[in-house]
Amino acid sequence: MADNKQAAKLAKQITAFAQSHGGSAEGQLAHIARGTTRIALVGANGEWGNLVARSHETAKQAAELAGITLHDDFDGEMAAKVRTGPYEWSRMAGIQIGGPGNGPADN
């Protein structure tokens, strides 16, 4: 059974994210560890963010309460909507070509 209290709290956060990023959002659910599920969000303006739920069922309930469209995968149409900035590009390039990376773990 979904944690209704957490689902309601996450739904409020999803709705707030959508409202502050163009009025709507889309999401994708992904298992991350020990039963927890990541809710990846992409706003209408291309901004993105993540929330974490205690279970897949709670994450799904939160998305349904917030009224967002859920995608099966974070690729194709959904990924194309993500707007990245200089920070993300420098981090991605840095990891590949010796620029700014993730610190000591890069070695």
N, C-alpha and C positions, 0 to 999 in steps of 0.2 A: 504494500500500500504506500502511495506517495506521501511524503511529509507535507501535508496541506499548508502548514504555516510557512515552511521554507518555499514552497511553490508560489504562494501568494507574495512573499517578499521578493523573490526573483522576478515574478511577473511585473511588479512595480518598477524594479530596476530596468527590466527590458523596455517597458513602456517609456520610462524617463530617457533611456538611451535613444530610442526611436524619435521621441519628441525633440531632443536636442541635436539630432543628426538628420534633419530633413523631413521629419514627420512620419517616417516608417522605417522598418528594419526587417531583415531576413536572417535566418539562423540555420545552424547545423549542429547536431548533437554528436559528440564523440566520447567514447569511454576513455578515461585517462589513467585511472589506477584505483585499485581496491573498491570497485563499485561506483566511484565518482564519475560524473559526466561533465564535460566542458560544453558550454553553450557558446559557440562562436557567433558573433553578431556582426552584420554589415548594415550600416545606416544608408538611407537614400542618398546621402551626400558622399558616400564612399568611405567614411570613417568606420573603424572596426574596433571590436573589443571582445572580451571573454568574461564569462561568469562560470562558476562551478557549482554543481548541484550534488547532493549526497547520493543520488541514484539517477538512473536513466529515466525511470518513471516520473520522478519529481521534476527533472529537466523538461520532459515532454509536457507535463501538466502546466508548468510555468509558461512555456511557449504558447500553449493553447489558450491560457488565461490572458496572455498579452496580445493574442491575435496575430502573431507573426507567421509568415510562411516558413516552413522548415524544408531544407534540402537534404537529400540523402548523402551528398558528398560536398566537400568544400573545393570544388573545381569548376571548370567551365564557366557557365553563366554567373554564378555567385562570385567566384574568384575574380572575374573580370571587372566586377563592380568595386573592388577594394582599391582605395586611393592610398598610395604610399608616398612618403615624403623623403627628403634628403637623408634623414636618420636611418630609415629602413634600408635605403639603397646603399649607403656607406657601410652599414653593418653586413649586408649580403655580399657586397663586393669585397669588403675587408676580409671576411672569412675565406673567400676564394683566392684573393691575390695578396694576402699578407698585410692588409690594412687593419683598421680597428676590428678586433675580434671579441671573443668572449672572455678574455683574461687568461689566467694560467692554464685553464683546461684546454686552450688551443694548442698547446705545445705537444 
